[in-house]
Amino acid sequence: VMLVVITLGFRVFYSFSRNLKKLFGFQIQTMNAIEQGDLGVSVPTLTRDELRLIAQGTNRMISGLRERERIKEHFGKAVSPQIAERLLAERSSEPGTGQYNHVAILFCDLRGFTSQSEMLPASELVPVLNQYFTRMVEIIEQHGGIVDKFIGDAVLAVFGLDNDDQDVNVGEAVSTAFEMVQATQQLHWPNGAEIYNGIAIHKGRVISGILGAPGRHEFTVIGDVVNTTSRMEEMCSQLGRSILISGEVYQVLPAATRSLFIEEGEHRLRGKKQAIELYGYG
């Protein structure tokens, strides 16, 4: 009898340990797959004990990660992926106090868009705008910039939200502007007219964070430097320049880049009390 009991006990123990090893193996394989970015896996729930609870908890975690990735994917189409990451990482989804950043601001606006929109139907206008914005965003992101928002036919980009080296940020913003002008020259309106844009670059301190009302808010940057850059861009047409940079931006550029710009003197911008020194290109 004792021999039978011992034999049966050993068989039960062996069977349990083998199943335990198999279940832990499933768990480890699944966690390794998740670590590699594969969220299409799950842990089988084969038992009715605590191991089943562990498997169910892991599967709920995987489901949550899938949902987060889905939100990130769709959200990233509405805002820059970097901003989507920051918003998803926020502990609270409510507007907060924000933080200070020293950045370079690039403001780009299409020239002649109003007249084209009067002549062209939406079915012809929208595809060109999408092609234009796609190329502009590609260039901005290649240089480490973040598209803060689209304002009609204008683009507001920020360089340096995660980097306080203003010399680097300014250099990347100016390089971006050069490439944006060159890329725009390759595009045309459906009626054959050339597409032009005006770009302004300024640098300084901004406040970045989630702003707005509890039911409707966004991540953005605000500050005098943003307003000044927008006003600078308005001067591009008046001065006949493709790119305008402020004196602060000009001073930190290498000599070779500074030589490409022409001094435009001091100008009082709309809504600003103090005049600002401008340098133009193109």
C-alpha positions in Angstrom: 0.0 0.0 0.0 2.8 2.4 0.9 4.6 1.6 -2.3 1.4 2.3 -4.3 0.9 5.6 -2.4 4.5 6.7 -3.0 4.3 5.7 -6.7 1.1 7.6 -7.2 2.4 10.6 -5.3 5.6 10.7 -7.3 3.6 10.5 -10.5 1.3 13.4 -9.4 4.4 15.4 -8.4 6.2 14.7 -11.7 3.1 15.6 -13.7 2.6 18.8 -11.7 6.2 19.9 -12.0 6.2 19.2 -15.8 3.0 21.2 -16.2 4.4 24.0 -14.0 7.6 24.1 -16.1 5.5 24.2 -19.3 3.3 27.0 -18.0 6.3 29.0 -16.8 7.8 28.4 -20.3 4.8 29.9 -21.9 5.0 32.9 -19.6 8.7 33.5 -20.3 8.2 33.1 -24.1 5.4 35.6 -24.0 7.3 38.1 -22.0 10.3 37.8 -24.3 8.0 38.4 -27.3 6.6 41.5 -25.7 10.1 42.7 -25.0 10.8 42.4 -28.7 7.7 44.4 -29.5 5.4 41.6 -30.5 2.0 42.3 -29.0 0.2 39.6 -30.9 1.0 36.9 -28.3 -0.9 35.7 -25.2 -0.4 33.2 -22.4 -2.6 30.1 -22.6 -4.9 29.6 -19.5 -4.7 25.8 -19.0 -5.3 25.4 -15.3 -7.8 26.6 -12.7 -5.4 27.7 -10.0 -3.2 30.7 -9.2 -1.2 30.1 -12.4 -4.4 30.8 -14.4 -4.7 34.1 -12.5 -1.1 35.0 -13.5 -1.8 34.1 -17.1 -5.0 36.2 -17.2 -3.1 39.1 -15.6 -0.4 38.9 -18.3 -3.0 38.8 -21.0 -4.8 41.9 -19.6 -1.4 43.7 -19.6 -0.9 42.7 -23.3 -4.4 43.9 -24.1 -3.6 47.3 -22.5 -0.4 47.6 -24.4 -2.2 46.9 -27.6 -4.7 49.6 -26.8 -2.0 52.0 -26.0 -0.2 51.3 -29.3 -3.5 51.8 -31.2 -4.1 55.1 -29.5 -0.5 56.1 -30.1 -0.8 55.2 -33.8 -4.0 57.2 -34.3 -3.0 60.0 -32.0 0.4 60.3 -33.8 -1.5 61.1 -37.0 -3.0 64.1 -35.4 0.1 65.4 -33.7 3.8 64.7 -33.9 4.9 61.3 -32.7 7.1 63.0 -30.1 4.2 65.0 -28.7 2.0 61.9 -28.7 4.6 60.1 -26.7 4.8 62.9 -24.2 1.0 63.2 -23.8 0.6 59.5 -23.3 3.4 59.6 -20.7 1.7 62.3 -18.7 0.3 61.2 -15.4 -2.7 63.5 -15.7 -4.7 64.2 -18.9 -5.7 67.6 -17.5 -4.0 70.9 -18.3 -1.0 71.4 -16.1 1.5 74.1 -15.3 3.9 73.5 -18.2 7.6 73.9 -18.2 10.2 76.3 -19.6 12.3 75.3 -22.6 14.9 77.3 -24.6 14.1 76.5 -28.2 14.3 77.6 -31.8 10.9 78.3 -33.4 10.3 77.9 -37.2 7.1 79.4 -38.7 6.4 78.5 -42.4 3.5 79.9 -44.4 2.4 79.3 -48.0 2.5 82.3 -50.4 -0.5 82.9 -52.7 -2.7 80.2 -51.1 -5.7 82.5 -50.8 -5.7 83.3 -54.5 -5.2 79.7 -55.4 -8.1 78.6 -53.2 -10.4 81.0 -55.0 -9.5 79.6 -58.4 -9.1 75.9 -57.7 -11.7 73.4 -56.5 -11.1 71.6 -53.2 -10.6 68.3 -55.1 -7.5 69.8 -56.8 -6.3 71.9 -53.9 -6.3 69.4 -51.1 -4.0 66.8 -52.7 -1.4 69.5 -53.4 -1.6 70.7 -49.8 -1.3 67.2 -48.5 1.8 66.6 -50.7 3.3 69.9 -49.5 2.7 69.3 -45.8 4.0 65.7 -46.1 7.3 66.9 -47.5 7.6 69.8 -45.0 7.0 67.5 -42.0 9.5 64.9 -43.3 12.2 67.6 -43.5 11.4 69.0 -40.1 11.5 65.6 -38.4 14.7 64.6 -40.2 16.4 67.6 -38.5 15.0 66.7 -35.0 12.2 69.2 -35.1 8.7 68.7 -33.8 5.6 70.0 -35.6 3.6 71.7 -32.9 0.6 72.4 -35.1 -0.8 73.3 -38.5 -2.5 76.7 -38.7 -4.4 76.8 -41.9 -1.7 76.6 -44.6 1.1 77.4 -42.0 3.3 75.1 -40.0 4.7 75.8 -36.5 7.8 73.7 -35.7 9.9 73.6 -32.5 13.5 72.6 -32.2 14.9 71.8 -28.8 12.1 70.6 -26.5 14.4 67.7 -25.4 17.7 69.5 -26.0 18.9 72.8 -24.4 21.8 73.3 -26.8 20.5 76.4 -28.6 23.4 76.5 -31.1 22.5 73.0 -32.3 18.7 73.8 -32.3 19.2 77.0 -34.3 21.5 75.3 -36.7 19.0 72.5 -37.4 16.2 75.0 -37.8 18.1 77.0 -40.4 19.1 73.8 -42.2 15.5 72.8 -42.2 14.4 76.1 -43.7 16.9 75.8 -46.6 15.6 72.3 -47.4 12.0 73.4 -47.1 12.6 76.2 -49.7 14.3 73.8 -52.1 11.6 71.1 -51.7 8.9 73.7 -52.3 10.5 74.7 -55.6 9.9 71.2 -56.9 6.1 71.5 -56.3 3.4 73.3 -58.4 -0.2 74.1 -58.2 -2.5 72.1 -60.6 -2.7 75.2 -62.9 1.1 75.1 -63.3 1.9 78.0 -61.0 4.9 77.7 -58.8 4.5 77.2 -55.0 6.3 79.6 -52.7 6.6 79.7 -49.0 7.9 82.2 -46.4 9.9 81.0 -43.4 10.9 82.8 -40.2 13.2 81.6 -37.4 13.6 83.0 -33.9 14.9 81.6 -30.7 14.2 82.1 -27.0 12.3 80.7 -24.0 8.9 79.2 -24.3 6.4 77.5 -22.0 5.5 74.0 -23.2 2.7 71.8 -21.8 -0.9 70.8 -22.0 -3.0 73.8 -22.3 -6.8 74.4 -22.7 -10.0 73.4 -20.9 -10.6 70.1 -19.2 -12.7 68.8 -22.0 -10.6 70.1 -24.9 -6.8 70.6 -24.7 -3.6 70.1 -26.6 0.2 70.1 -26.1 1.7 73.3 -27.4 4.3 76.0 -26.9 3.5 79.6 -26.0 5.5 82.7 -25.4 6.7 85.9 -26.9 9.2 84.1 -29.1 6.4 82.2 -30.8 4.4 85.4 -31.5 7.5 87.2 -32.7 8.4 84.4 -35.2 4.8 84.6 -36.6 5.1 88.3 -37.1 8.6 87.9 -38.7 7.1 85.5 -41.2 4.7 88.2 -42.3 7.7 90.3 -43.3 8.9 87.8 -45.8 6.6 89.1 -48.6 7.3 92.7 -47.7 11.1 92.2 -47.9 10.9 89.7 -50.8 12.7 87.0 -48.9 12.1 83.3 -48.6 13.7 83.1 -45.2 14.0 85.6 -42.4 16.0 85.1 -39.2 16.4 87.3 -36.1 19.6 88.9 -35.0 19.7 86.4 -32.1 19.6 83.5 -34.5 22.2 85.1 -36.9 24.7 85.6 -34.1 25.0 81.9 -33.2 25.3 80.6 -36.8 28.7 79.6 -38.1 30.4 82.2 -40.4 29.8 80.1 -43.6 26.0 80.1 -42.9 25.9 83.8 -41.9 27.5 84.7 -45.2 24.3 83.4 -47.0 22.1 86.0 -45.3 21.7 89.7 -46.1 21.2 92.3 -43.3 17.7 93.8 -43.5 18.1 96.2 -40.7 15.7 96.8 -37.8 12.0 96.4 -38.3 9.0 97.0 -36.0 6.8 94.0 -36.3 3.0 94.1 -36.1 1.9 94.3 -32.5 5.4 94.7 -31.2 6.8 97.8 -29.5 10.4 97.2 -30.0 12.1 96.8 -33.4 13.9 93.6 -34.2 17.0 93.0 -36.3 16.3 90.8 -39.4 18.5 88.9 -41.9 17.1 87.6 -45.1 17.8 84.8 -47.6 16.5 84.1 -51.1 
